[in-house]
Amino acid sequence: MDEAFIPLHALVLAMLPAIDEYVDDEAGVRAYITRYHIESPIELDVTTDAEGAQRIGTTPPLYYVDTSLRPSYHQMRFTVERGAGDD
């Protein structure tokens, strides 16, 4: 995989919030993240490792310059929604 790319699963995990609950007991406030949505253009790099497993790498588009061979940009939409049983 190109060194500019990170594994796709690492990008998805990095987008998850560090905490899903904000609490201020002193103010009597408690807030939950119930849903968030991210949409972004990305470049993908698919490679096969020595064991034959497919690896998908991703990065934000590296450049938007017209060249003779322009990379294909993909759009990633990522939505997380808290379910009823996720308390």
GIUR-V913942 format. One record per residue. PSI is psi as a letter, one per 20 degrees, with the letter a starting at -180 (NA if undefined). Layout:
# GIUR-V913942
PSI ; PSI
This chain:
# GIUR-V913942
p ; q ; i ; i ; q ; q ; q ; h ; h ; h ; g ; g ; h ; h ; i ; q ; q ; h ; q ; j ; p ; p ; p ; n ; h ; h ; i ; k ; p ; p ; q ; q ; o ; h ; q ; q ; p ; p ; p ; q ; q ; q ; q ; q ; o ; p ; r ; p ; a ; h ; i ; j ; q ; p ; p ; p ; q ; q ; q ; q ; p ; h ; q ; k ; p ; p ; r ; h ; n ; p ; q ; o ; q ; q ; p ; p ; p ; o ; p ; p ; p ; p ; r ; h ; j ; k ; NA
